[in-house]
Amino acid sequence: MKLDLLKNKDLEGEIDIYLDMIIRGGLLFSQGVKFYLEGREDEFNTRLDILAKLEGTETSSSKVCRNAQSCSSSSLLSTVISAMS
């Protein structure tokens, strides 16, 4: 049971990292559009390069999805219930 709890904590951490990447990507995109419309090509290209690197980061959506599929909802629910007891 303890192993399941550790596995779920790892998954939770990976999801947090993934969501942080989505937020950062959205901010970079927003800044990039602003710089593009203002004609600030250097700043636009910098944001574009950073965004491209962010997309290639090891913690990808497919990794998070694979890990989430290996952790069934019933085992997650039983872990939560046992932690509350």
Contacts in CASP RR format, 6 or more apart in sequence:
PFRMAT RR
TARGET T0000
AUTHOR 0000-0000-0000
METHOD contacts of the structure
MODEL  1
MKLDLLKNKDLEGEIDIYLDMIIRGGLLFSQGVKFYLEGREDEFNTRLDI
LAKLEGTETSSSKVCRNAQSCSSSSLLSTVISAMS
1 79 0 8 1.000
1 82 0 8 1.000
4 71 0 8 1.000
4 75 0 8 1.000
4 78 0 8 1.000
4 79 0 8 1.000
5 79 0 8 1.000
5 83 0 8 1.000
7 71 0 8 1.000
8 71 0 8 1.000
8 76 0 8 1.000
8 79 0 8 1.000
10 67 0 8 1.000
11 64 0 8 1.000
11 67 0 8 1.000
11 68 0 8 1.000
11 71 0 8 1.000
14 59 0 8 1.000
14 63 0 8 1.000
14 64 0 8 1.000
14 67 0 8 1.000
15 64 0 8 1.000
15 68 0 8 1.000
17 59 0 8 1.000
18 59 0 8 1.000
18 60 0 8 1.000
18 61 0 8 1.000
18 64 0 8 1.000
21 54 0 8 1.000
21 57 0 8 1.000
21 59 0 8 1.000
24 54 0 8 1.000
25 51 0 8 1.000
25 54 0 8 1.000
28 47 0 8 1.000
28 50 0 8 1.000
28 51 0 8 1.000
28 54 0 8 1.000
29 47 0 8 1.000
29 51 0 8 1.000
31 43 0 8 1.000
31 47 0 8 1.000
32 43 0 8 1.000
32 44 0 8 1.000
32 47 0 8 1.000
32 48 0 8 1.000
35 41 0 8 1.000
35 43 0 8 1.000
35 44 0 8 1.000
35 47 0 8 1.000
36 44 0 8 1.000
END
